[in-house]
Amino acid sequence: MPPFQVTGSGGELVVEALGVVRLFDGSDPEGVVIAEGNFFQSYVGQLIDFEAAVLDGRPPAANADYALGELRGALAMYRSAESGHWEKVW
């Protein structure tokens, strides 16, 4: 089982243990490699954005509504793990 995967209406992203990210959208049964790197490299964009917000006063790329949606998704995952069922993201 991969360490991380996200499934959506357009396909699935799978992050493998060595940092390879594959997109499974039906175009290739092996998936299409869309990124390679290591775990820490996956946070570089977020760190650069945070630095610019703090040091330069630039608004973050992800606004508060987006961040709240991410939090709601994570909380729904916790509820789902406890209930054993799909939980709505409020």
Backbone as a ProteinNet text record, in pm:
[ID]
protein_1_A
[PRIMARY]
MPPFQVTGSGGELVVEALGVVRLFDGSDPEGVVIAEGNFFQSYVGQLIDFEAAVLDGRPPAANADYALGELRGALAMYRSAESGHWEKVW
[TERTIARY]
84.3	0	89.2	57.1	137.8	120.1	221.4	211.8	100.9	66.2	-34.1	-100	-230.7	-301.8	-426.1	-461.7	-578.7	-662.1	-789	-879	-982.8	-1003.3	-1102.7	-1179.2	-1264.4	-1348.6	-1269.1	-1149.9	-1069.3	-960.8	-948.4	-844.5	-790	-667.1	-604.6	-457.2	-409.5	-267.9	-213.7	-100.5	-38.1	105	138.1	274	340.3	445	515	621.5	673.7	769	893.2	937.1	1058.6	1029.5	907.8	876.5	828.3	801.3	747.2	596.4	545.4	401.5	347.6	249.2	188.4	43	1.4	-137.4	-199.7	-306.1	-383.5	-515.6	-525	-646	-705.7	-660.9	-711.1	-629.5	-532.6	-453.7	-341.2	-296.6	-187.5	-208.3	-213.6	-237.3	-127.2	-7.2	103.9	105.1	17.2	16.6	122.1	101.8	195.1	270.8	404.6	486.2	476.9	426.8	413.1	509.4	574.1	673.1	761.2	885.4	978.5	1055.2	1090.2	1165.3	1160.1	1186.8	1177.2	1069.5	1042.6	934.6	949.4	1067.2	1086.1	1072.4	1109	1093.4	947.6	857	714.9	663.8	739.1	696.7	765.4	853.3	930.5	838.8	739.4	649	575.4	530.9	460.9	554	676.5	772.6	807	824	853.6	736.7	614.5	496.6	483.7	508	500.7	606.2	726.6	834.5	796	740.5	701.7	590.4	500	392.4	447.3	540.8	596.2	692.7	786.2	891.5	851.1	766.1	731	588.4	510.5	371.8	280.6	324.3	242.8	131.3	10.9	-95.6	-59.5	-89.5	-59.9	-137.8	-80	-146.5	-277	-279.3	-401	-469.1	-587.1	-656.3	-720.4	-781.8	-839.7	-949.7	-1031.5	-1137.8	-1080.1	-973.2	-908.1	-850.8	-781.9	-721.4	-828.5	-942	-1051	-1105.7	-1114.3	-1158.5	-1063.4	-933.5	-834	-850.3	-871.3	-892.2	-1018	-1125.1	-1250	-1229.7	-1152.1	-1123	-1046.9	-947.3	-867.5	-953.7	-1039	-1126.1	-1225.3	-1273.3	-1363	-1290.6	-1162.1	-1084.9	-1075.7	-1052.7	-1049.4	-1184.3	-1292.5	-1425.3	-1452.3	-1409.6	-1429	-1352.7	-1230.9	-1150.8	-1218.5	-1282.6	-1351.3	-1483.1	-1557.8	-1690.7	-1687.6	-1580.1	-1573.3	-1659.7	-1707.7	-1791.6	-1738.9	-1785.2	-1755.2	-1821.2	-1750.9	-1804.9	-1806.9	-1908.4	-1919.2	-1814.8	-1766.9	-1675.8	-1761.7	-1772.2	-1858.3	-1780.4
-117.5	0	124.4	223.6	345.9	426.9	507.5	588.7	693.8	737.6	843.1	834.6	848.2	855	941.3	1007.9	1094.1	1053.1	1025.6	984.5	1093.1	1126.3	1227	1185.5	1273	1240.3	1226.8	1286.9	1279.6	1175	1102.1	1000.4	989.9	941.2	919.7	958.5	1026.1	1055.9	960.2	898.8	805.3	851.4	873.3	908.6	781.5	740.3	617.8	647.5	543.4	557.8	638.2	631.2	701.7	841.3	890	1025.9	1039.1	929.4	935.2	956.3	1053.7	1080.8	1038.7	950.1	901.3	944.6	981	1013	894.8	842.2	737.1	799.4	828.2	891.3	810.3	685.6	599.4	605.6	696.9	709.4	607.1	555	457.7	367.3	236.2	147	151	194	205.5	340.9	431	566.1	651.3	781.2	876.3	944.7	937.5	1004.1	1154.3	1226.3	1371.3	1447.7	1378.2	1443.3	1337	1375.4	1289.2	1374.2	1317.1	1389.1	1312.9	1382.9	1316.4	1384.5	1329.4	1377.3	1526	1569.6	1708.5	1804.2	1760	1845.5	1878.2	1793.3	1817.3	1940.4	1990.5	2106.3	2236	2231.4	2350.1	2465.5	2438.3	2544.2	2610	2529.7	2584.5	2671.9	2626.5	2704	2836.5	2835.4	2959.1	3056.2	3004.5	3088.6	3147.4	3064.7	3111.8	3219.1	3195.6	3293.3	3427.7	3425.5	3550.1	3620.9	3543.4	3604.8	3672.9	3608.5	3662.6	3777.6	3756.8	3856.4	3970.6	3941.1	4042.6	4093.6	4032.6	4075.1	4034.9	3941.9	3896.5	3803.8	3815.8	3724.2	3580	3484.5	3345.1	3299.5	3207	3154.8	3085.3	3016	2950	3042.2	3091.2	3182.2	3105.3	3177.6	3115.7	3016.2	3044.7	2951.2	2818.9	2827.4	2705.7	2625.8	2694.1	2627.1	2562.1	2629.8	2573.3	2447	2447.6	2328.2	2211.6	2239.5	2135	2077.7	2164.6	2119.9	2034.9	2078.4	2000.9	1862.9	1855.5	1725.9	1634.7	1690.1	1610.2	1562.8	1650.5	1611.2	1503	1510.7	1406.4	1272	1274.3	1149.7	1087.9	1170.5	1119	1059.1	1131.6	1079.6	949.1	940	818.7	701	726.8	620.8	569.7	659.2	619.2	546.9	595.9	540.3	418.1	408.5	299.2	323.2	446.9	483.1	610.4	636.6	764	874.8	982	1096.5	1218.6	1299.5	1422.7	1525.1	1600.6	1711.6	1836.4	1891.5	2008.3	2131
0	0	0	-83.9	-87.4	40.2	74.1	195.1	189	67.4	55.8	-80.3	-82.8	-209.7	-193.8	-303.3	-305.2	-425.2	-401.1	-508	-530	-656.7	-691.9	-815.5	-863	-977.5	-1106.9	-1112.4	-1234.6	-1231.7	-1122.1	-1112.7	-972.5	-964.8	-834.6	-841.1	-735.6	-719.2	-614.4	-644.8	-552.2	-527.4	-400.8	-362.1	-311.4	-380.1	-342.9	-238.1	-175.4	-64.9	-103.3	-225.3	-266	-321.8	-303.9	-346	-488.2	-556	-691.1	-680.3	-756	-757.3	-893.7	-891.3	-1014.9	-1021.7	-1142.1	-1169.5	-1242.7	-1186.9	-1251.1	-1295.1	-1425.2	-1479.6	-1594.2	-1608.7	-1714.8	-1842.1	-1850.4	-1973.2	-1980.8	-1867.5	-1863.7	-1742	-1763.3	-1648.8	-1542.9	-1580	-1484.6	-1414.8	-1457.4	-1403.8	-1471.8	-1469.8	-1530	-1417.3	-1421.6	-1319.6	-1344	-1243.3	-1257.4	-1167.7	-1073.7	-987.5	-924.3	-896.6	-825.1	-726	-615.8	-514.9	-385.1	-278.1	-149.3	-65.8	50.2	135.6	166	203.4	242.4	125	5.3	-112.2	-140	-94.9	-121.1	-47.4	49.6	126.7	85.6	-12.7	-51.8	-93	-176.2	-220.8	-106.1	-10.3	105.9	189.9	207.5	286.5	220.1	89.8	16.6	28	15.8	27.1	167.7	269.9	408.6	434.4	384.3	402.2	340.2	219.2	152.3	229.3	287.5	365.4	490	557.5	681.9	654.3	563.9	542.5	450.2	351	251.6	265.4	354.1	371.4	257.6	174	61.4	111.5	58.8	100.2	61.4	146.9	114.3	-9.2	-83.6	-203.2	-166.8	-52.8	-5.7	95	58.3	149.2	264.7	355.9	475.3	441.3	340.6	301.3	252.1	174.1	124.7	241	330.3	445.3	532.7	550.9	629.2	562.5	431.8	358.8	378.7	379	403.9	544.2	641.8	779.7	790	725	728.8	667.7	560	499	593.3	660.4	755	872	924	1035.4	992.9	868.4	817.6	809.2	775.7	772.2	910.7	1012	1149.2	1189.4	1156.3	1189.7	1117.7	993.7	915.3	975.5	1022.1	1083.9	1210.2	1284.8	1407.5	1380	1280.8	1254.7	1163.1	1082.7	985.8	863.1	845.1	732	666.1	542.7	479.4	559	580.4	653.6	562.4	577.9	497.7	541.2	446.2	474.5	483.7	602.5	624.2	601
[MASK]
++++++++++++++++++++++++++++++++++++++++++++++++++++++++++++++++++++++++++++++++++++++++++

